[in-house]
């Protein structure tokens, strides 16, 4: 397993101070105003060009602020939103000895993969965006050619995504989840009713405004939103090889906390 820093992905960080953040609408308006007056890379068709390696805040708990990049770059941050759970959501969140599917090398899922400290590479063409995560070396395809979500598709760990542009903002809409994943390492639950909307927009040529909204009426009484900043990594940065099973002694030697086998 390749690790860029000596940080356990199973440990939830405790933050000693609460950072002061601008309200979400003001943050989004500020990013839009700055992007409109900044020269940003563009595809031949005029759409913003998000191709590149991006460092992100490591968000172990989506209810807490973060002000650093997971892989050592400068400028990343995450502004949390309010979380109000349903009775079902509270029951899932407070359950003891929960099975950590990621610790057993099952897929992290689309939402939890977005919270890791490892870099992500975006590969973009006029009609498609590929998201390449270093964590577990997984990828996800997002068509931007105007299609809608397919009907009667089997639910999956990563869900089904479709994208479109609203001016200079790339909007990714993802549904069709299997309900087996958490939103973060803090174990905020999700269900098969989860709906994720992400918005990517340039702040300047080296920083992205990233807004993610989770809507899951089975687990939460209202949508949850995080506002984040991604930083472009240094030229020459590449995705490293990262395998969950390699030297995973906690799993191979039976030291996992909680349930020792996947639920039936």
MARBAPA-309499 format. One record per residue (C-alpha): residue in three letters; chain; y, x, z. Coordinates in nm, 3 decimals, always signed. Layout:
! MARBAPA-309499
+---------+--------+---------+---------+---------+
: residuo : cadena :      py :      px :      pz :
+---------+--------+---------+---------+---------+
:     ALA :      A :       Y :       X :       Z :
...
+---------+--------+---------+---------+---------+
***
This chain:
! MARBAPA-309499
+---------+--------+---------+---------+---------+
: residuo : cadena :      py :      px :      pz :
+---------+--------+---------+---------+---------+
:     UNK :      A :  +0.000 :  +0.000 :  +0.000 :
:     UNK :      A :  +0.332 :  +0.154 :  -0.105 :
:     UNK :      A :  +0.610 :  +0.115 :  +0.151 :
:     UNK :      A :  +0.969 :  +0.225 :  +0.087 :
:     UNK :      A :  +1.060 :  +0.217 :  +0.456 :
:     UNK :      A :  +0.867 :  +0.206 :  +0.782 :
:     UNK :      A :  +0.918 :  -0.164 :  +0.842 :
:     UNK :      A :  +0.638 :  -0.415 :  +0.913 :
:     UNK :      A :  +0.648 :  -0.722 :  +0.695 :
:     UNK :      A :  +0.485 :  -0.921 :  +0.975 :
:     UNK :      A :  +0.758 :  -0.851 :  +1.234 :
:     UNK :      A :  +1.049 :  -1.091 :  +1.273 :
:     UNK :      A :  +1.371 :  -0.898 :  +1.337 :
:     UNK :      A :  +1.595 :  -0.997 :  +1.627 :
:     UNK :      A :  +1.965 :  -0.984 :  +1.548 :
:     UNK :      A :  +2.200 :  -0.897 :  +1.836 :
:     UNK :      A :  +2.522 :  -1.028 :  +1.685 :
:     UNK :      A :  +2.623 :  -1.325 :  +1.478 :
:     UNK :      A :  +2.831 :  -1.226 :  +1.177 :
:     UNK :      A :  +3.136 :  -1.419 :  +1.064 :
:     UNK :      A :  +3.088 :  -1.570 :  +0.720 :
:     UNK :      A :  +3.305 :  -1.769 :  +0.484 :
:     UNK :      A :  +3.195 :  -2.131 :  +0.429 :
:     UNK :      A :  +2.945 :  -2.170 :  +0.145 :
:     UNK :      A :  +3.182 :  -2.354 :  -0.095 :
:     UNK :      A :  +3.456 :  -2.091 :  -0.044 :
:     UNK :      A :  +3.205 :  -1.811 :  -0.102 :
:     UNK :      A :  +3.084 :  -1.970 :  -0.426 :
:     UNK :      A :  +3.439 :  -2.039 :  -0.549 :
:     UNK :      A :  +3.544 :  -1.682 :  -0.469 :
:     UNK :      A :  +3.246 :  -1.543 :  -0.663 :
:     UNK :      A :  +3.322 :  -1.769 :  -0.959 :
:     UNK :      A :  +3.690 :  -1.672 :  -0.964 :
:     UNK :      A :  +3.613 :  -1.301 :  -0.943 :
:     UNK :      A :  +3.341 :  -1.317 :  -1.208 :
:     UNK :      A :  +3.572 :  -1.499 :  -1.448 :
:     UNK :      A :  +3.820 :  -1.210 :  -1.434 :
:     UNK :      A :  +3.560 :  -0.931 :  -1.440 :
:     UNK :      A :  +3.389 :  -0.774 :  -1.738 :
:     UNK :      A :  +3.016 :  -0.840 :  -1.694 :
:     UNK :      A :  +2.718 :  -0.748 :  -1.915 :
:     UNK :      A :  +2.622 :  -1.016 :  -2.166 :
:     UNK :      A :  +2.334 :  -1.092 :  -2.400 :
:     UNK :      A :  +2.400 :  -1.111 :  -2.777 :
:     UNK :      A :  +2.424 :  -1.492 :  -2.741 :
:     UNK :      A :  +2.708 :  -1.457 :  -2.488 :
:     UNK :      A :  +2.510 :  -1.552 :  -2.178 :
:     UNK :      A :  +2.540 :  -1.320 :  -1.875 :
:     UNK :      A :  +2.287 :  -1.037 :  -1.886 :
:     UNK :      A :  +2.101 :  -1.011 :  -1.554 :
:     UNK :      A :  +1.857 :  -0.745 :  -1.673 :
:     UNK :      A :  +1.805 :  -0.469 :  -1.416 :
:     UNK :      A :  +1.669 :  -0.363 :  -1.080 :
:     UNK :      A :  +1.823 :  -0.548 :  -0.786 :
:     UNK :      A :  +1.821 :  -0.471 :  -0.414 :
:     UNK :      A :  +1.829 :  -0.772 :  -0.183 :
:     UNK :      A :  +1.880 :  -0.854 :  +0.183 :
:     UNK :      A :  +1.557 :  -0.863 :  +0.378 :
:     UNK :      A :  +1.554 :  -1.216 :  +0.519 :
:     UNK :      A :  +1.273 :  -1.253 :  +0.769 :
:     UNK :      A :  +1.429 :  -1.567 :  +0.916 :
:     UNK :      A :  +1.635 :  -1.791 :  +0.686 :
:     UNK :      A :  +1.825 :  -1.928 :  +0.990 :
:     UNK :      A :  +1.978 :  -1.586 :  +1.074 :
:     UNK :      A :  +2.243 :  -1.373 :  +0.898 :
:     UNK :      A :  +2.167 :  -1.038 :  +0.735 :
:     UNK :      A :  +2.416 :  -0.770 :  +0.632 :
:     UNK :      A :  +2.209 :  -0.495 :  +0.473 :
:     UNK :      A :  +1.990 :  -0.429 :  +0.171 :
:     UNK :      A :  +1.616 :  -0.408 :  +0.215 :
:     UNK :      A :  +1.580 :  -0.086 :  +0.013 :
:     UNK :      A :  +1.885 :  +0.105 :  +0.131 :
:     UNK :      A :  +2.156 :  +0.011 :  -0.118 :
:     UNK :      A :  +2.499 :  -0.108 :  -0.005 :
:     UNK :      A :  +2.660 :  -0.450 :  -0.023 :
:     UNK :      A :  +2.376 :  -0.697 :  +0.036 :
:     UNK :      A :  +2.417 :  -0.988 :  +0.276 :
:     UNK :      A :  +2.274 :  -1.330 :  +0.351 :
:     UNK :      A :  +2.454 :  -1.628 :  +0.502 :
:     UNK :      A :  +2.215 :  -1.879 :  +0.665 :
:     UNK :      A :  +2.230 :  -2.256 :  +0.655 :
:     UNK :      A :  +2.142 :  -2.521 :  +0.912 :
:     UNK :      A :  +1.775 :  -2.614 :  +0.955 :
:     UNK :      A :  +1.675 :  -2.959 :  +1.084 :
:     UNK :      A :  +1.303 :  -3.027 :  +1.083 :
:     UNK :      A :  +1.112 :  -3.352 :  +1.064 :
:     UNK :      A :  +0.847 :  -3.426 :  +1.325 :
:     UNK :      A :  +0.585 :  -3.295 :  +1.082 :
:     UNK :      A :  +0.788 :  -2.979 :  +1.025 :
:     UNK :      A :  +0.826 :  -2.918 :  +1.399 :
:     UNK :      A :  +0.453 :  -2.962 :  +1.449 :
:     UNK :      A :  +0.377 :  -2.704 :  +1.182 :
:     UNK :      A :  +0.642 :  -2.462 :  +1.308 :
:     UNK :      A :  +0.536 :  -2.468 :  +1.674 :
:     UNK :      A :  +0.159 :  -2.464 :  +1.618 :
:     UNK :      A :  -0.019 :  -2.175 :  +1.789 :
:     UNK :      A :  -0.251 :  -1.923 :  +1.624 :
:     UNK :      A :  -0.133 :  -2.009 :  +1.275 :
:     UNK :      A :  -0.321 :  -1.853 :  +0.985 :
:     UNK :      A :  -0.095 :  -1.597 :  +0.812 :
:     UNK :      A :  -0.219 :  -1.622 :  +0.456 :
:     UNK :      A :  -0.006 :  -1.324 :  +0.343 :
:     UNK :      A :  -0.167 :  -1.098 :  +0.603 :
:     UNK :      A :  -0.500 :  -1.173 :  +0.437 :
:     UNK :      A :  -0.360 :  -1.075 :  +0.095 :
:     UNK :      A :  -0.333 :  -1.426 :  -0.034 :
:     UNK :      A :  -0.023 :  -1.490 :  -0.249 :
:     UNK :      A :  +0.310 :  -1.478 :  -0.066 :
:     UNK :      A :  +0.434 :  -1.771 :  -0.271 :
:     UNK :      A :  +0.762 :  -1.805 :  -0.458 :
:     UNK :      A :  +0.991 :  -1.861 :  -0.160 :
:     UNK :      A :  +0.852 :  -1.601 :  +0.081 :
:     UNK :      A :  +0.838 :  -1.337 :  -0.195 :
:     UNK :      A :  +1.215 :  -1.381 :  -0.228 :
:     UNK :      A :  +1.269 :  -1.283 :  +0.138 :
:     UNK :      A :  +1.100 :  -0.939 :  +0.129 :
:     UNK :      A :  +1.286 :  -0.607 :  +0.148 :
:     UNK :      A :  +1.131 :  -0.475 :  -0.171 :
:     UNK :      A :  +1.334 :  -0.464 :  -0.496 :
:     UNK :      A :  +1.306 :  -0.717 :  -0.775 :
:     UNK :      A :  +1.350 :  -0.656 :  -1.147 :
:     UNK :      A :  +1.492 :  -0.923 :  -1.375 :
:     UNK :      A :  +1.395 :  -0.907 :  -1.742 :
:     UNK :      A :  +1.589 :  -1.153 :  -1.956 :
:     UNK :      A :  +1.588 :  -1.268 :  -2.318 :
:     UNK :      A :  +1.782 :  -1.557 :  -2.472 :
:     UNK :      A :  +1.499 :  -1.802 :  -2.398 :
:     UNK :      A :  +1.316 :  -1.656 :  -2.097 :
:     UNK :      A :  +1.364 :  -1.475 :  -1.766 :
:     UNK :      A :  +1.084 :  -1.273 :  -1.606 :
:     UNK :      A :  +1.103 :  -1.200 :  -1.233 :
:     UNK :      A :  +0.906 :  -0.890 :  -1.132 :
:     UNK :      A :  +0.854 :  -0.841 :  -0.758 :
:     UNK :      A :  +0.755 :  -0.501 :  -0.625 :
:     UNK :      A :  +0.591 :  -0.679 :  -0.332 :
:     UNK :      A :  +0.229 :  -0.735 :  -0.439 :
:     UNK :      A :  +0.328 :  -0.646 :  -0.797 :
:     UNK :      A :  +0.349 :  -1.013 :  -0.898 :
:     UNK :      A :  +0.562 :  -1.174 :  -1.167 :
:     UNK :      A :  +0.700 :  -1.518 :  -1.250 :
:     UNK :      A :  +0.815 :  -1.657 :  -1.586 :
:     UNK :      A :  +1.117 :  -1.887 :  -1.621 :
:     UNK :      A :  +1.175 :  -2.045 :  -1.963 :
:     UNK :      A :  +1.542 :  -2.110 :  -2.044 :
:     UNK :      A :  +1.487 :  -2.279 :  -2.380 :
:     UNK :      A :  +1.567 :  -2.631 :  -2.264 :
:     UNK :      A :  +1.218 :  -2.748 :  -2.170 :
:     UNK :      A :  +1.149 :  -2.960 :  -1.860 :
:     UNK :      A :  +0.874 :  -2.925 :  -1.600 :
:     UNK :      A :  +0.532 :  -3.013 :  -1.747 :
:     UNK :      A :  +0.367 :  -3.332 :  -1.629 :
:     UNK :      A :  +0.034 :  -3.356 :  -1.444 :
:     UNK :      A :  +0.013 :  -2.983 :  -1.377 :
:     UNK :      A :  -0.202 :  -2.845 :  -1.097 :
:     UNK :      A :  +0.008 :  -2.727 :  -0.798 :
:     UNK :      A :  +0.032 :  -2.351 :  -0.748 :
:     UNK :      A :  +0.147 :  -2.083 :  -0.501 :
:     UNK :      A :  +0.446 :  -1.990 :  -0.719 :
:     UNK :      A :  +0.533 :  -2.335 :  -0.849 :
:     UNK :      A :  +0.665 :  -2.413 :  -1.195 :
:     UNK :      A :  +1.016 :  -2.299 :  -1.289 :
:     UNK :      A :  +1.257 :  -2.394 :  -1.564 :
:     UNK :      A :  +1.603 :  -2.246 :  -1.611 :
:     UNK :      A :  +1.934 :  -2.336 :  -1.770 :
:     UNK :      A :  +2.291 :  -2.208 :  -1.774 :
:     UNK :      A :  +2.596 :  -2.373 :  -1.627 :
:     UNK :      A :  +2.871 :  -2.159 :  -1.774 :
:     UNK :      A :  +2.801 :  -1.807 :  -1.646 :
:     UNK :      A :  +2.558 :  -1.927 :  -1.379 :
:     UNK :      A :  +2.182 :  -1.909 :  -1.430 :
:     UNK :      A :  +2.016 :  -2.203 :  -1.253 :
:     UNK :      A :  +1.641 :  -2.191 :  -1.182 :
:     UNK :      A :  +1.469 :  -2.513 :  -1.074 :
:     UNK :      A :  +1.120 :  -2.479 :  -0.924 :
:     UNK :      A :  +0.872 :  -2.752 :  -0.824 :
:     UNK :      A :  +0.495 :  -2.813 :  -0.819 :
:     UNK :      A :  +0.406 :  -2.607 :  -0.511 :
:     UNK :      A :  +0.070 :  -2.625 :  -0.336 :
:     UNK :      A :  +0.218 :  -2.654 :  +0.016 :
:     UNK :      A :  +0.026 :  -2.352 :  +0.152 :
:     UNK :      A :  +0.319 :  -2.114 :  +0.200 :
:     UNK :      A :  +0.600 :  -2.051 :  +0.448 :
:     UNK :      A :  +0.965 :  -2.015 :  +0.355 :
:     UNK :      A :  +0.988 :  -1.685 :  +0.545 :
:     UNK :      A :  +0.807 :  -1.451 :  +0.784 :
:     UNK :      A :  +0.947 :  -1.655 :  +1.076 :
:     UNK :      A :  +0.697 :  -1.920 :  +0.962 :
:     UNK :      A :  +0.935 :  -2.199 :  +0.862 :
:     UNK :      A :  +0.691 :  -2.437 :  +0.693 :
:     UNK :      A :  +0.688 :  -2.596 :  +0.351 :
:     UNK :      A :  +0.483 :  -2.875 :  +0.192 :
:     UNK :      A :  +0.379 :  -2.979 :  -0.156 :
:     UNK :      A :  +0.710 :  -3.171 :  -0.175 :
:     UNK :      A :  +0.913 :  -2.849 :  -0.180 :
:     UNK :      A :  +1.186 :  -2.824 :  -0.444 :
:     UNK :      A :  +1.379 :  -2.496 :  -0.486 :
:     UNK :      A :  +1.705 :  -2.446 :  -0.677 :
:     UNK :      A :  +1.845 :  -2.094 :  -0.727 :
:     UNK :      A :  +2.183 :  -2.001 :  -0.873 :
:     UNK :      A :  +2.256 :  -1.649 :  -1.002 :
:     UNK :      A :  +2.612 :  -1.547 :  -1.087 :
:     UNK :      A :  +2.792 :  -1.215 :  -1.124 :
:     UNK :      A :  +3.050 :  -1.119 :  -0.862 :
:     UNK :      A :  +3.113 :  -0.798 :  -1.056 :
:     UNK :      A :  +2.896 :  -0.587 :  -1.286 :
:     UNK :      A :  +2.695 :  -0.446 :  -0.991 :
:     UNK :      A :  +2.670 :  -0.744 :  -0.754 :
:     UNK :      A :  +2.518 :  -1.089 :  -0.789 :
:     UNK :      A :  +2.598 :  -1.403 :  -0.597 :
:     UNK :      A :  +2.261 :  -1.568 :  -0.523 :
:     UNK :      A :  +2.247 :  -1.918 :  -0.375 :
:     UNK :      A :  +1.913 :  -2.076 :  -0.291 :
:     UNK :      A :  +1.855 :  -2.433 :  -0.175 :
:     UNK :      A :  +1.523 :  -2.556 :  -0.035 :
:     UNK :      A :  +1.462 :  -2.931 :  -0.029 :
:     UNK :      A :  +1.141 :  -3.054 :  +0.135 :
:     UNK :      A :  +1.166 :  -3.407 :  +0.278 :
:     UNK :      A :  +0.827 :  -3.377 :  +0.446 :
:     UNK :      A :  +0.933 :  -3.072 :  +0.650 :
:     UNK :      A :  +1.314 :  -3.101 :  +0.676 :
:     UNK :      A :  +1.558 :  -3.388 :  +0.716 :
:     UNK :      A :  +1.810 :  -3.229 :  +0.478 :
:     UNK :      A :  +1.825 :  -2.940 :  +0.230 :
:     UNK :      A :  +1.856 :  -2.581 :  +0.359 :
:     UNK :      A :  +2.089 :  -2.337 :  +0.183 :
:     UNK :      A :  +2.129 :  -1.960 :  +0.197 :
:     UNK :      A :  +2.410 :  -1.770 :  +0.021 :
:     UNK :      A :  +2.334 :  -1.405 :  -0.056 :
:     UNK :      A :  +2.461 :  -1.097 :  -0.236 :
:     UNK :      A :  +2.229 :  -0.874 :  -0.444 :
:     UNK :      A :  +2.323 :  -0.514 :  -0.536 :
:     UNK :      A :  +2.228 :  -0.337 :  -0.857 :
:     UNK :      A :  +2.009 :  -0.036 :  -0.780 :
:     UNK :      A :  +2.083 :  +0.316 :  -0.898 :
:     UNK :      A :  +2.007 :  +0.402 :  -1.259 :
:     UNK :      A :  +1.650 :  +0.524 :  -1.293 :
:     UNK :      A :  +1.510 :  +0.303 :  -1.013 :
:     UNK :      A :  +1.171 :  +0.156 :  -1.097 :
:     UNK :      A :  +0.924 :  -0.089 :  -0.947 :
:     UNK :      A :  +0.668 :  +0.100 :  -0.737 :
:     UNK :      A :  +0.299 :  +0.019 :  -0.705 :
:     UNK :      A :  +0.233 :  -0.202 :  -0.401 :
:     UNK :      A :  -0.111 :  -0.341 :  -0.314 :
:     UNK :      A :  -0.178 :  -0.558 :  -0.011 :
:     UNK :      A :  -0.538 :  -0.443 :  +0.033 :
:     UNK :      A :  -0.466 :  -0.069 :  +0.030 :
:     UNK :      A :  -0.502 :  +0.069 :  +0.385 :
:     UNK :      A :  -0.461 :  -0.281 :  +0.532 :
:     UNK :      A :  -0.630 :  -0.187 :  +0.859 :
:     UNK :      A :  -0.521 :  -0.497 :  +1.050 :
:     UNK :      A :  -0.720 :  -0.713 :  +0.812 :
:     UNK :      A :  -1.008 :  -0.477 :  +0.733 :
:     UNK :      A :  -1.071 :  -0.395 :  +1.100 :
:     UNK :      A :  -1.025 :  -0.751 :  +1.230 :
:     UNK :      A :  -0.699 :  -0.697 :  +1.422 :
:     UNK :      A :  -0.505 :  -0.987 :  +1.271 :
:     UNK :      A :  -0.318 :  -1.207 :  +1.519 :
:     UNK :      A :  -0.411 :  -1.574 :  +1.514 :
:     UNK :      A :  -0.687 :  -1.730 :  +1.310 :
:     UNK :      A :  -0.941 :  -1.474 :  +1.187 :
:     UNK :      A :  -1.037 :  -1.664 :  +0.874 :
:     UNK :      A :  -0.859 :  -1.887 :  +0.623 :
:     UNK :      A :  -0.856 :  -2.260 :  +0.695 :
:     UNK :      A :  -1.111 :  -2.468 :  +0.505 :
+---------+--------+---------+---------+---------+
***
